[in-house]
Amino acid sequence: MGLLETVKRRLLGTAVSAIATGEEYDIDDGMSNVREGSQFGRVEFDQPYARKAAETLGFHAFELREWTAEERRTIVTRCHQAWERNPLAKTAVGYTRMFAVGKGMTMSYRCKEVEEVLEGFIAEQEIEESGLEGELCDSLQLDGEIFIRFFEAAGKTGIAIVSPLDVNWIETDQNNKRKRVAYHINMTVGTGRQGESTQGPEEAVPAYEMLHVAINRLATEMRGRPELFCVLPWLKAYRDWLEERARLNRRKSIYWDVTLKNATAAQVSAKRNQYKEPPPPGSIVVHNENEAWQSLSANIQAGEAAEDGRGIKNMAIAGVALPEYFFGSGSDANLATATAQALPPLKKFSTFQDIMTIMWRKVFRNVIRNQVKMGLLDEQYQETDADGDPIEDDDGHPRMVETIKAFDVHYPELEEKDPKTLAEALQIDVANEWADNDTAAQKRGYDPRIEGKKIARRRAAQEQSAAQREPVPGEGEEKPPEGGEEQGPPGGGRSGGKGGGEGE
């Protein structure tokens, strides 16, 4: 019989001891109130995938189907609460936002007209100032989808973020489920004051007025699923494991075993009342030979339990595609393993970057399309460089660009490359005619057109400077040195594309 079992028996058995029990406690993560008293009241870790039809979490006993509005609300609420209170969940979501979005997107333009329209739109919607990019990245992970509604006012396009919980269902074409017809929503209306928001009547929003971005779905499904949905059981299992370990660590220090020699039940009961409160640390206990005190320590076997907790935690973090050392467990990591383990999360972050890039590209194209439809922008413009100078093709004709394609969205590179190694590789590519000089310059982060203009201006300035240093014939000419050779410009060599005295 183990020590803890002995303590329990003495604590719960007949009047044979005088141990004072400590107060029970629970580590609340804010999720218990969702589980209690609902159809999802089953313990998360108790057969998390074997649920009855009455306890479905997005799937039926016999067929796959979309979640109902009630199921989606319950699941999304639990994901949000896990993100708010569970450190593993919050860190996983935060890493994706940190790496995928970073400081935000950067824009490049191919004509000034489009730049003015989109920069004005970004400023009016406060996309940068409000941190909307990062918030949408978090929402995409926690809700599994984003809904952006477009509206027009005073000749301008605006956007509004619609909560996925306000979208009841998506109407599709009868013969093609991937073709959306309308989004049926119940918008939450109100000023934002607590308790004053209400659900409005159901509204069918035409598909062209709504942008829907979803993750974790199949080709035949409409709605997305949160990133945290698959790891909710393991997040709770790890929380419960830590909670039990915390209880054991709190109780492991001292248990007082008080033995009374030849004591009657009445004497034991009297001693229990006498020692109702355990003596504080540093106390001196005085008793006769009929009473024996012994301090007991619980053997909680922390060393053996460590791997159990690690296994449960790894199940949780594996579901969000992040390595173990991201969460402070670097005992088994070195440079080689960390480098190899960095590839999957980099792919995940770059995938989210692609999703965000496509989303913003669609938003901005819709803004430009509406401006063209209202006659405020032409369908084509002459392409210009970053300095605003017009670009011509090889034949000297203006290079035209479609207005709707005269911009692009970029997010920061996730992989840092060694500049020297990259430069050497590109030099080999150009020398073997595997790549063009312009392509190599772009790989190094340069715009060939802009850099070409800078180089041309520098050369022109050098030529002008060299021309100003050339002597005027007949005025102050110096005799050439012996040997009949003229000296070049000061410092030797040539300056710019024209040497001193060359061609005279």
Disulfide bonds with the S-S distance in Angstrom:
none
